[in-house]
Amino acid sequence: MANPEVTILDSKHEALAVLHELERRGVPDSSITVMSSEPLHLEAKPWSKTRIPGFAITGGFVGAASAIALTVLTSRRVGLVTGGMPIVSPWAFGIIVFELAALGAILFTLGRMIYEARLVRNKPSGYDSAISEGKIVIAIEEQKPQINTDEHG
């Protein structure tokens, strides 16, 4: 992998100006990395919406389904004599379903948040020690040329 082009800046306004210039030149967002010692709160792109709420709802449903399966299968497996009463009572297992639904929502939300924040990744290329001095670093990766795999050529 080639070394990226690195620009070291002093302020957020300079970084915004450089990013607007790169956008004007047609540099794709995927090849630009902005690094700072503190959050910059740059202008969000309209397509950069989060998917965390959907993951929270999905996690809640997965947790509830897991809780229902766990309680029903456990109750039936134990073989208790209930004297004609139902072995699976919704009132007895409601709290278990509620708690596992909440746990599923929390875990799915946390996982998606870690993914969207890109916290699990290697040290980005173009990292510079100027970041620890409060500077802003913009690294631009070179785009690999597309190889034509046409066999007619």
PALOKOL-699072 format. One record per residue (C-alpha): x, y, z; residue in three letters. Coordinates in steps of 0.02 Angstrom, whole numbers. Layout:
REM PALOKOL-699072
- X:Y:Z:ALA $
...
***
This chain:
REM PALOKOL-699072
- 0:0:0:MET $
- 69:170:-50:ALA $
- 94:308:77:ASN $
- -52:429:82:PRO $
- -38:616:50:GLU $
- -44:695:224:VAL $
- -97:874:262:THR $
- -76:946:438:ILE $
- -192:1090:485:LEU $
- -215:1202:636:ASP $
- -403:1234:640:SER $
- -571:1160:598:LYS $
- -602:1299:472:HIS $
- -444:1255:376:GLU $
- -496:1071:377:ALA $
- -669:1115:310:LEU $
- -590:1219:171:ALA $
- -475:1075:122:VAL $
- -619:951:126:LEU $
- -727:1063:16:HIS $
- -582:1080:-107:GLU $
- -559:891:-111:LEU $
- -745:869:-142:GLU $
- -738:997:-282:ARG $
- -593:902:-362:ARG $
- -696:742:-356:GLY $
- -594:646:-229:VAL $
- -706:505:-161:PRO $
- -750:509:24:ASP $
- -685:331:45:SER $
- -507:388:11:SER $
- -508:532:138:ILE $
- -468:506:322:THR $
- -486:651:445:VAL $
- -396:628:612:MET $
- -403:742:763:SER $
- -372:731:950:SER $
- -551:788:982:GLU $
- -715:774:888:PRO $
- -733:898:746:LEU $
- -921:888:713:HIS $
- -896:916:528:LEU $
- -1043:944:414:GLU $
- -1136:780:397:ALA $
- -1175:714:226:LYS $
- -1360:685:192:PRO $
- -1330:498:165:TRP $
- -1235:473:328:SER $
- -1390:430:430:LYS $
- -1368:307:572:THR $
- -1451:136:576:ARG $
- -1442:118:765:ILE $
- -1631:132:798:PRO $
- -1669:-11:679:GLY $
- -1536:-118:762:PHE $
- -1608:-78:934:ALA $
- -1781:-135:881:ILE $
- -1711:-291:799:THR $
- -1610:-329:956:GLY $
- -1766:-311:1062:GLY $
- -1862:-434:954:PHE $
- -1716:-557:952:VAL $
- -1699:-544:1142:GLY $
- -1887:-570:1169:ALA $
- -1891:-719:1051:ALA $
- -1739:-794:1139:SER $
- -1822:-769:1309:ALA $
- -1984:-851:1253:ILE $
- -1889:-999:1179:ALA $
- -1782:-1014:1336:LEU $
- -1927:-1011:1458:THR $
- -2043:-1124:1359:VAL $
- -1910:-1255:1321:LEU $
- -1843:-1253:1499:THR $
- -2017:-1270:1576:SER $
- -2063:-1415:1464:ARG $
- -1896:-1503:1489:ARG $
- -1901:-1503:1680:VAL $
- -2057:-1611:1691:GLY $
- -2141:-1529:1840:LEU $
- -2308:-1594:1901:VAL $
- -2422:-1441:1904:THR $
- -2587:-1521:1949:GLY $
- -2679:-1471:1792:GLY $
- -2613:-1292:1783:MET $
- -2521:-1236:1625:PRO $
- -2335:-1271:1628:ILE $
- -2299:-1111:1532:VAL $
- -2379:-959:1613:SER $
- -2361:-789:1529:PRO $
- -2365:-698:1696:TRP $
- -2221:-796:1768:ALA $
- -2109:-773:1619:PHE $
- -2154:-593:1574:GLY $
- -2010:-519:1672:ILE $
- -1886:-637:1588:ILE $
- -1949:-587:1416:VAL $
- -1942:-402:1462:PHE $
- -1764:-412:1530:GLU $
- -1695:-512:1383:LEU $
- -1782:-395:1259:ALA $
- -1696:-248:1344:ALA $
- -1529:-341:1346:LEU $
- -1545:-383:1160:GLY $
- -1584:-202:1118:ALA $
- -1436:-141:1220:ILE $
- -1312:-265:1145:LEU $
- -1368:-235:965:PHE $
- -1360:-46:992:THR $
- -1188:-56:1070:LEU $
- -1123:-167:930:GLY $
- -1190:-52:794:ARG $
- -1122:102:883:MET $
- -948:25:891:ILE $
- -961:-21:706:TYR $
- -1021:152:650:GLU $
- -889:240:754:ALA $
- -757:127:673:ARG $
- -679:91:843:LEU $
- -621:-83:795:VAL $
- -493:-48:661:ARG $
- -307:-40:641:ASN $
- -209:120:659:LYS $
- -260:223:506:PRO $
- -130:251:373:SER $
- -65:428:373:GLY $
- -66:441:563:TYR $
- 46:582:621:ASP $
- 107:629:795:SER $
- 43:807:763:ALA $
- -130:742:814:ILE $
- -71:730:994:SER $
- -20:914:983:GLU $
- -198:968:941:GLY $
- -176:976:752:LYS $
- -295:906:622:ILE $
- -227:781:497:VAL $
- -308:742:330:ILE $
- -240:589:239:ALA $
- -286:554:58:ILE $
- -259:378:-7:GLU $
- -215:358:-189:GLU $
- -350:271:-288:GLN $
- -291:114:-375:LYS $
- -323:119:-561:PRO $
- -457:1:-625:GLN $
- -384:-145:-721:ILE $
- -475:-189:-880:ASN $
- -506:-375:-878:THR $
- -586:-378:-1050:ASP $
- -523:-526:-1149:GLU $
- -575:-448:-1313:HIS $
- -434:-321:-1311:GLY $
***
